[in-house]
């Protein structure tokens, strides 16, 4: 089983073909169907790609990702292939074009193996909201893999492909990475083009990778990053050489006191984070505990703003232009009502309704405008911390993966994002690294956040932290 791109490259150097590497992954997917990670495997197109890459390798003109087999979260468009955002509303819809991030991987000779299950329209923290059933954690099928990119996390953890793409709106890459013992990166907002990503909340969404090594994550961000004429929010900021290793000097790291003092954090996770802090101190890095008094406001602000954007973005799914249309509908108004009521799942409906309320006359200023003001306060406070510090360190999640069907209250589920929404509200890059293993046998991660567009520094310091990682709590 090839878990990293370095292992793939070694196999190719030893004479293994990309076709045979792909076939091994296809066999593993077949053997692990119970995890419900893949919604569809693109067998024929993946084999075609693999054959072309083998030919390029033979001719000596293969790209930087030759032989890397990648799965896509089911909200990323890939021309000629189905995409559904794990929703009934997009039943039978086929992509008319390829997302920029996906195209850049294909241009470097990555092989796209299939589309991965997720929470419907990326709305969820457990991957139990998919119209196609829940994804199960590869390390314990009775546990959730996290959400919304649970299929992407499980596929990497189970070795069903070399890497996957997810999207992160409020922690949807980093939280599942923590729950599955993988690496998950949310780049700076605008670092990677969102063209071809089915939108949930446009000012929050970012595409990022799941991998089994830090090197693979850095390489994938490097390939995908950069300006895009199809996305006005994609930054023209220079793309650094993220995959080259540089040893950082001593750094100044802020630890948010309120995160570690939170009543909901598991004592073992807290102890492991504190152990990591001591290891960094012993290495000569400066650690400062800083107050971020807005922790309790972050999740409510996030849900006010994201539901508002979702109600606007999801209005295009109307049962008229494409996707699912109710058979029982008669007339225009009934077509809208019945198609949307039958096509969207309960969580998506809940968020559309909440967002519509937030944007409605008489409530817009009280909720949406105030939410934007709070977001500015959060951004200003975060920038203030980064004036004096190189990084912010915190847990990725307050607990390890929980049981399937264990969290039924929506508010309790929303609070799963307590440590991850910060980076989305402020647009900062953040990474979740595997930190340790709990006494319950499940992994958990530690999260590192950096100033805008400082992904290179983030990866270099993460490499240093990885060498100090706690192996057991």
C-alpha positions as CSV (number, residue, x, y, z in Angstrom):
1,X,0.0,0.0,0.0
2,X,1.5,3.3,-1.1
3,X,0.6,6.0,1.3
4,X,2.8,8.9,0.2
5,X,4.1,10.4,-3.1
6,X,7.7,9.5,-2.1
7,X,6.6,5.9,-1.9
8,X,4.9,6.2,-5.3
9,X,8.1,7.7,-6.8
10,X,10.2,4.9,-5.4
11,X,7.9,2.3,-6.8
12,X,8.0,3.9,-10.3
13,X,11.8,4.2,-10.1
14,X,11.8,0.4,-9.3
15,X,9.9,-0.3,-12.5
16,X,6.3,-0.3,-11.2
17,X,3.8,1.3,-13.7
18,X,1.3,3.9,-12.8
19,X,-1.4,1.6,-14.2
20,X,-0.5,-1.1,-11.7
21,X,-0.4,1.5,-8.8
22,X,-3.9,2.6,-9.9
23,X,-5.1,-1.0,-10.0
24,X,-3.9,-1.5,-6.4
25,X,-5.8,1.5,-5.2
26,X,-8.9,0.3,-7.1
27,X,-8.7,-3.0,-5.4
28,X,-8.4,-1.3,-2.0
29,X,-11.4,0.8,-2.7
30,X,-13.4,-2.4,-3.5
31,X,-12.2,-4.0,-0.3
32,X,-13.2,-0.9,1.8
33,X,-16.7,-0.1,0.4
34,X,-18.1,-0.4,3.9
35,X,-16.4,3.0,4.7
36,X,-18.7,4.7,2.1
37,X,-15.9,7.1,1.2
38,X,-16.3,7.0,-2.6
39,X,-19.5,8.0,-4.3
40,X,-18.2,7.1,-7.7
41,X,-14.9,5.7,-9.0
42,X,-13.8,7.0,-12.4
43,X,-12.2,3.7,-13.5
44,X,-12.1,4.1,-17.2
45,X,-10.9,7.7,-17.3
46,X,-8.4,7.0,-14.5
47,X,-6.9,4.1,-16.4
48,X,-6.7,6.3,-19.6
49,X,-4.8,8.9,-17.6
50,X,-2.5,6.3,-16.0
51,X,-1.6,4.9,-19.4
52,X,-0.8,8.4,-20.7
53,X,1.4,9.1,-17.6
54,X,3.3,5.8,-18.1
55,X,4.0,6.9,-21.6
56,X,5.3,10.3,-20.5
57,X,7.5,8.7,-17.8
58,X,8.9,6.4,-20.5
59,X,9.6,9.5,-22.7
60,X,11.1,11.4,-19.8
61,X,8.7,14.3,-20.0
62,X,6.3,13.5,-17.1
63,X,5.0,16.3,-14.8
64,X,5.8,16.9,-11.1
65,X,2.9,14.7,-9.9
66,X,3.3,11.7,-12.2
67,X,1.8,8.7,-10.6
68,X,0.0,10.5,-7.7
69,X,-3.5,9.2,-7.5
70,X,-6.0,11.8,-6.2
71,X,-9.6,11.7,-5.1
72,X,-11.9,14.7,-5.3
73,X,-14.5,15.9,-2.7
74,X,-17.9,15.7,-4.5
75,X,-18.1,19.5,-4.7
76,X,-15.3,19.9,-7.2
77,X,-16.1,20.0,-10.9
78,X,-14.3,17.6,-13.3
79,X,-15.4,17.9,-16.9
80,X,-17.4,15.0,-18.2
81,X,-17.9,13.5,-14.8
82,X,-20.8,13.7,-12.3
83,X,-20.7,16.1,-9.3
84,X,-23.5,16.3,-6.8
85,X,-22.2,18.0,-3.6
86,X,-23.6,14.8,-2.0
87,X,-27.1,16.1,-2.6
88,X,-30.2,14.7,-4.3
89,X,-30.8,18.2,-5.8
90,X,-27.9,17.7,-8.3
91,X,-29.1,14.2,-9.3
92,X,-27.6,13.2,-12.7
93,X,-25.7,16.5,-13.2
94,X,-22.4,16.2,-15.1
95,X,-19.7,18.9,-14.9
96,X,-19.3,21.0,-18.0
97,X,-15.8,22.2,-17.1
98,X,-12.9,21.3,-14.7
99,X,-12.1,23.3,-11.5
100,X,-8.9,25.3,-11.9
101,X,-7.3,23.5,-8.9
102,X,-8.1,20.1,-10.4
103,X,-6.9,21.1,-13.8
104,X,-3.5,22.2,-12.4
105,X,-3.1,18.7,-10.8
106,X,-4.0,17.0,-14.1
107,X,-1.5,19.2,-16.0
108,X,1.2,17.9,-13.7
109,X,0.1,14.3,-14.5
110,X,-1.8,13.4,-11.4
111,X,-4.5,10.7,-11.9
112,X,-8.0,11.5,-10.7
113,X,-9.5,8.3,-9.3
114,X,-13.1,9.4,-8.3
115,X,-15.4,11.6,-6.3
116,X,-15.7,11.4,-2.5
117,X,-18.6,11.5,-0.1
118,X,-19.1,14.6,2.0
119,X,-21.7,16.4,4.0
120,X,-24.4,17.8,1.7
121,X,-23.2,21.1,0.2
122,X,-20.2,20.9,2.6
123,X,-22.6,21.6,5.6
124,X,-21.6,19.5,8.5
125,X,-19.0,18.4,11.0
126,X,-19.4,14.6,11.0
127,X,-20.2,13.6,7.4
128,X,-23.5,12.2,8.5
129,X,-25.5,14.8,6.4
130,X,-24.8,13.2,2.9
131,X,-27.8,12.1,0.8
132,X,-25.8,8.9,0.2
133,X,-25.3,7.8,3.8
134,X,-22.6,8.6,6.4
135,X,-18.9,8.0,5.8
136,X,-17.2,5.9,8.5
137,X,-13.8,6.5,10.1
138,X,-11.1,4.2,8.6
139,X,-9.6,3.7,12.1
140,X,-12.9,2.8,13.7
141,X,-16.0,2.3,11.5
142,X,-18.2,3.1,14.5
143,X,-16.8,6.6,14.6
144,X,-17.4,9.6,12.4
145,X,-14.5,10.8,10.2
146,X,-15.3,14.4,10.8
147,X,-16.8,16.8,8.2
148,X,-17.6,18.1,5.8
149,X,-14.7,16.5,3.9
150,X,-15.1,13.1,5.6
151,X,-14.8,11.0,2.5
152,X,-11.6,12.8,1.5
153,X,-10.1,12.2,5.0
154,X,-11.1,8.5,5.2
155,X,-9.8,7.8,1.7
156,X,-6.3,9.0,2.7
157,X,-6.3,7.4,6.1
158,X,-7.4,4.1,4.6
159,X,-4.8,4.3,1.8
160,X,-7.4,4.3,-1.0
161,X,-5.4,6.9,-3.0
162,X,-2.3,8.9,-2.5
163,X,-4.0,12.2,-1.6
164,X,-7.4,13.9,-1.8
165,X,-8.8,17.4,-2.2
166,X,-11.3,18.8,0.3
167,X,-12.8,22.2,0.9
168,X,-12.6,24.2,4.2
169,X,-15.3,26.7,5.0
170,X,-15.1,26.5,8.8
171,X,-12.7,23.6,9.5
172,X,-13.9,21.0,7.0
173,X,-10.4,19.9,6.1
174,X,-8.6,20.4,9.4
175,X,-11.2,18.8,11.7
176,X,-11.5,15.5,9.7
177,X,-7.6,15.5,9.4
178,X,-7.5,15.5,13.3
179,X,-10.1,12.8,13.5
180,X,-8.3,10.5,11.0
181,X,-4.6,11.1,11.8
182,X,-3.9,12.8,8.5
183,X,-2.5,16.1,7.4
184,X,-5.0,18.8,6.4
185,X,-4.3,22.3,5.1
186,X,-6.5,25.3,4.6
187,X,-4.5,27.9,2.6
188,X,-4.9,31.7,2.8
189,X,-8.3,32.8,1.4
190,X,-7.6,33.5,-2.3
191,X,-4.4,31.4,-2.4
192,X,-6.1,28.7,-4.5
193,X,-8.8,29.5,-7.1
194,X,-12.4,28.6,-6.2
195,X,-13.4,28.3,-9.8
196,X,-15.2,25.0,-10.2
197,X,-15.9,24.6,-6.5
198,X,-19.6,24.4,-5.7
199,X,-20.0,27.3,-3.4
200,X,-21.3,27.0,0.2
201,X,-20.1,30.4,1.6
202,X,-18.0,32.3,-1.0
203,X,-16.1,34.5,1.4
204,X,-15.0,31.5,3.5
205,X,-14.5,28.5,1.1
206,X,-11.0,27.3,0.3
207,X,-9.7,24.2,-1.4
208,X,-7.0,22.3,0.3
209,X,-5.4,18.8,0.4
210,X,-5.5,15.7,2.7
211,X,-2.2,13.7,2.7
212,X,-0.2,11.2,4.7
213,X,2.9,13.5,4.7
214,X,3.7,17.1,5.1
215,X,5.8,17.1,1.9
216,X,2.8,16.0,-0.2
217,X,0.6,18.7,1.2
218,X,3.2,21.4,0.5
219,X,3.7,20.1,-3.1
220,X,0.0,20.0,-3.8
221,X,-0.6,23.6,-2.5
222,X,2.4,24.8,-4.6
223,X,0.9,23.2,-7.8
224,X,-2.6,24.5,-7.2
225,X,-1.9,28.0,-5.9
226,X,-1.7,31.2,-7.9
227,X,-3.9,33.7,-9.8
228,X,-6.8,32.6,-12.1
229,X,-8.6,34.7,-14.7
230,X,-11.8,32.8,-13.8
231,X,-11.8,33.8,-10.1
232,X,-11.5,37.4,-9.2
233,X,-10.9,36.5,-5.6
234,X,-7.8,34.4,-6.4
235,X,-4.7,36.3,-5.3
236,X,-1.9,37.5,-7.5
237,X,0.5,37.2,-4.6
238,X,3.7,35.4,-5.5
239,X,3.6,31.6,-5.0
240,X,6.6,30.5,-2.9
241,X,8.5,27.2,-3.3
242,X,6.5,25.5,-0.5
243,X,8.0,22.1,-1.1
244,X,11.6,23.1,-0.5
245,X,12.8,22.6,3.0
246,X,14.3,25.4,5.0
247,X,15.2,25.1,8.7
248,X,13.5,28.0,10.5
249,X,15.3,29.9,13.3
250,X,13.8,30.5,16.7
251,X,10.2,31.7,16.4
252,X,7.7,33.5,18.6
253,X,4.5,31.6,19.0
254,X,1.2,32.7,20.5
255,X,-1.0,30.2,22.3
256,X,-4.6,31.3,22.8
257,X,-5.3,30.9,26.5
258,X,-9.1,30.5,26.0
259,X,-8.6,27.5,23.8
260,X,-6.7,25.5,26.4
261,X,-8.9,26.8,29.3
262,X,-12.1,25.8,27.5
263,X,-14.3,23.4,29.5
264,X,-15.0,21.2,26.5
265,X,-11.4,20.2,25.7
266,X,-10.4,16.6,26.5
267,X,-7.7,16.5,29.2
268,X,-5.5,14.2,27.2
269,X,-5.5,16.5,24.2
270,X,-4.8,19.5,26.4
271,X,-1.9,17.7,28.1
272,X,-0.4,16.7,24.7
273,X,-0.6,20.3,23.4
274,X,1.1,21.5,26.6
275,X,3.8,18.8,26.1
276,X,4.3,20.1,22.5
277,X,4.6,23.6,23.9
278,X,7.3,22.6,26.3
279,X,9.2,20.8,23.6
280,X,9.2,24.0,21.5
281,X,10.3,26.0,24.5
282,X,13.2,23.6,25.0
283,X,14.2,24.1,21.4
284,X,14.6,27.9,22.0
285,X,11.3,29.1,20.6
286,X,9.4,31.8,22.6
287,X,5.9,30.8,23.7
288,X,3.5,33.5,24.9
289,X,0.0,32.9,26.1
290,X,-2.3,35.5,24.7
291,X,-5.9,36.3,25.3
292,X,-8.4,36.2,22.5
293,X,-11.6,37.2,24.3
294,X,-13.9,36.6,21.3
295,X,-13.8,32.7,21.3
296,X,-17.5,32.5,22.3
297,X,-18.5,34.9,19.5
298,X,-16.7,33.0,16.6
299,X,-19.1,30.1,16.0
300,X,-22.3,32.3,16.2
301,X,-20.7,34.9,13.8
302,X,-19.6,32.2,11.5
303,X,-23.1,30.7,11.3
304,X,-24.8,34.1,10.8
305,X,-22.5,34.9,7.9
306,X,-22.2,31.5,6.2
307,X,-25.9,30.7,6.3
308,X,-26.6,34.1,4.7
309,X,-24.1,33.4,1.9
310,X,-25.5,29.8,1.5
311,X,-29.1,31.0,1.1
312,X,-27.9,33.2,-1.7
313,X,-25.6,30.7,-3.3
314,X,-28.0,27.8,-3.2
315,X,-30.9,29.8,-4.7
316,X,-29.6,28.6,-8.1
317,X,-30.7,25.0,-7.4
318,X,-34.4,25.4,-8.3
319,X,-35.5,22.3,-10.1
320,X,-35.8,24.2,-13.3
321,X,-32.4,24.6,-14.9
322,X,-30.7,21.3,-14.0
323,X,-30.6,18.6,-11.4
324,X,-33.5,17.1,-9.5
325,X,-37.1,18.1,-10.3
326,X,-40.1,16.9,-8.3
327,X,-42.4,14.6,-10.3
328,X,-45.3,15.9,-8.2
329,X,-44.8,19.5,-9.1
330,X,-47.4,21.4,-11.2
331,X,-46.6,25.0,-12.2
332,X,-43.6,27.2,-11.5
333,X,-44.1,28.0,-7.8
334,X,-44.8,24.4,-6.9
335,X,-41.8,23.2,-8.9
336,X,-39.5,25.4,-6.8
337,X,-41.1,24.4,-3.5
338,X,-41.4,20.7,-4.1
339,X,-38.0,20.3,-5.9
340,X,-36.1,22.2,-3.1
341,X,-38.1,20.5,-0.3
342,X,-37.4,17.0,-1.7
343,X,-34.0,17.7,-3.1
344,X,-32.3,19.3,-0.1
345,X,-31.6,17.4,3.1
346,X,-32.7,18.7,6.6
347,X,-29.4,20.4,7.5
348,X,-29.1,22.3,4.2
349,X,-32.8,23.4,4.6
350,X,-32.0,24.5,8.1
351,X,-29.1,26.7,7.0
352,X,-31.0,28.1,3.9
353,X,-33.8,29.1,6.2
354,X,-31.5,30.6,8.8
355,X,-29.6,32.5,6.1
356,X,-32.8,33.8,4.5
357,X,-34.0,35.1,8.0
358,X,-30.6,36.8,8.5
359,X,-30.9,38.6,5.2
360,X,-34.6,39.5,5.5
361,X,-36.0,43.0,5.8
362,X,-35.9,44.2,9.4
363,X,-33.2,41.7,10.5
364,X,-30.4,42.4,8.0
365,X,-28.8,45.1,10.2
366,X,-29.4,43.2,13.4
367,X,-27.7,40.0,12.2
368,X,-25.8,40.2,8.9
369,X,-24.4,43.7,9.3
370,X,-23.5,43.1,12.9
371,X,-21.9,39.8,11.9
372,X,-19.7,41.6,9.4
373,X,-18.6,44.1,12.1
374,X,-17.7,41.3,14.5
375,X,-15.7,39.6,11.7
376,X,-13.7,42.8,11.3
377,X,-13.0,42.9,15.1
378,X,-11.8,39.3,14.9
379,X,-9.6,40.1,11.9
380,X,-8.1,43.2,13.6
381,X,-7.4,41.2,16.8
382,X,-5.8,38.4,14.9
383,X,-3.6,40.8,12.9
384,X,-2.6,42.5,16.2
385,X,-1.4,39.1,17.5
386,X,0.6,38.4,14.3
387,X,2.4,41.8,14.6
388,X,4.3,40.3,17.5
389,X,4.2,36.6,16.8
390,X,5.1,34.3,13.9
391,X,2.4,31.7,14.5
392,X,-0.6,30.9,16.6
393,X,-0.8,27.4,18.1
394,X,-4.0,25.7,19.3
395,X,-5.7,22.3,19.3
396,X,-7.4,21.3,16.1
397,X,-10.4,19.7,17.8
398,X,-11.5,19.6,21.5
399,X,-12.1,15.8,21.3
400,X,-11.2,12.7,19.3
401,X,-13.8,11.4,16.8
402,X,-17.2,10.7,18.3
403,X,-19.6,7.9,17.7
404,X,-21.9,7.8,14.6
405,X,-25.3,9.3,15.6
406,X,-23.9,10.5,19.0
407,X,-24.4,14.2,18.3
408,X,-28.0,14.9,17.3
409,X,-28.4,18.5,18.5
410,X,-27.5,21.0,15.8
411,X,-25.9,23.5,18.2
412,X,-23.7,20.8,19.8
413,X,-22.6,19.8,16.2
414,X,-21.9,23.5,15.3
415,X,-19.6,23.8,18.4
416,X,-17.3,21.1,16.9
417,X,-15.9,23.9,14.8
418,X,-14.8,26.0,17.9
419,X,-11.1,25.9,17.1
420,X,-11.2,25.9,13.4
421,X,-13.6,28.7,12.3
422,X,-11.1,31.3,13.4
423,X,-8.9,30.9,10.3
424,X,-11.9,31.0,8.0
425,X,-13.3,34.2,9.6
426,X,-9.9,35.9,9.3
427,X,-8.7,34.3,6.0
428,X,-5.5,33.0,7.5
429,X,-3.7,29.8,6.5
430,X,-3.8,26.9,9.0
431,X,-2.7,23.4,9.1
432,X,-3.6,20.4,11.2
433,X,-0.8,18.0,12.0
434,X,-1.2,14.6,13.7
435,X,-0.1,15.1,17.3
436,X,-0.7,12.0,19.2
437,X,-2.9,9.0,20.0
438,X,-5.5,9.2,22.8
439,X,-5.9,6.4,25.4
440,X,-9.1,5.5,23.5
441,X,-6.8,4.5,20.5
442,X,-7.9,7.4,18.3
443,X,-5.7,10.1,16.8
444,X,-5.9,13.9,17.3
445,X,-4.2,16.9,15.8
446,X,-2.6,20.2,16.6
447,X,-3.3,23.3,14.6
448,X,-0.8,26.0,13.5
449,X,-2.0,29.3,12.0
450,X,0.2,31.8,10.2
451,X,-0.2,35.4,8.8
452,X,-1.8,35.7,5.3
453,X,0.2,34.1,2.5
454,X,2.9,32.8,4.8
455,X,2.3,29.2,3.8
456,X,6.1,28.6,3.2
457,X,6.9,29.6,6.8
458,X,4.0,27.5,8.0
459,X,5.2,24.4,6.3
460,X,8.8,24.9,7.4
461,X,7.8,25.3,11.0
462,X,5.3,22.4,10.8
463,X,8.2,20.2,9.6
464,X,10.1,21.2,12.7
465,X,7.1,20.6,15.0
466,X,6.5,17.2,13.4
467,X,9.9,16.1,14.5
468,X,8.9,17.0,18.1
469,X,5.4,15.5,17.8
470,X,4.1,13.5,20.8
471,X,3.6,9.9,19.9
472,X,1.3,9.1,22.7
473,X,-0.6,11.2,25.2
